[in-house]
Amino acid sequence: MSTYTSIQTEDSEKIRVIRISKQSTLNPLDIETLEEIADAIGNSGERIIIITGSERAFSAGANIKKFESLDPRSAYDMARRGHKVMDFIASYPRPVIAAIKGFALGGGFELALACDLRIASPETKLGLTETNLGILPGWGGTQRLKAIAGRSRAFEMIAFGQMITADEALRYGILNAVSEDYFGYSMKLATELSGRAMTAISYVKNLMAYERNEAGYEAEKEMFGRIFGTKDSQEGVHAFLEKRKPSYSWK
């Protein structure tokens, strides 16, 4: 079995649990962590997957300090590699469940959106908050949130950089359930699924992917790269790191 630096894995007969376990309690995501998750799924022996995080955060998103060094070319490459992982998770032939507690923001929320089922604790906060930094989601979030919650709701959440509660996410159809025992609930679902006809479920998952709009995903990668050539992206990132309100020029 592979040795990982940012995740831990635990196997039962037909289920693999992948726990994001960074030194920071907010579990910031980077490309290397995403690629570890993909590797752990790929070598799981086609088990059902549960992805979870820490008590404080599923993942609060990217390490914003790393954005200071991004230019359009490197930002596009970051988006491309992130999309590759999210697409792999979405197309994996077994169910993937996100067991969420605490923050699931930015890339962390995009990871949850790539999963088939999302179960959260009542105190969970979710959102694609990138526009608060003058940038945009770059790992499929614009497309998956639109597909799950509808265009109008997705636009509102992203354009205003909203962080919503678990109850709101349940009402919007983003979460499948909210439970104090969010991990136990997720394990129960995985166990029930393990006793069902998995070939049929895999076919259903494959068929649901036919509604995917490839042009939208390609455009998101391109625009994520382009946004890092704007003055507003620089201002948004710097303002966040300097703990002040940004002053945008629309350029």
Secondary structure, DSSP 8 states (H G I E B T S, - for coil): ----SSEEEEE-SSEEEEEE--SSTT--B-HHHHHHHHHHHHTS-S-EEEEE--SSEEE--B-GGGGGG--HHHHHHHHHHHHHHHHHHHH-SS-EEEEE-SEEETHHHHHHHHSSEEEE-TT-EEE--GGGGT----SSHHHHHHHHH-HHHHHHHHHTT--EEHHHHHHTTS-SEE-TTHHHHHHHHHHHHHTS-HHHHHHHHHHHGGG--HHHHHHHHHHHHHHTTSHHHHHHHHHHHTTS-------
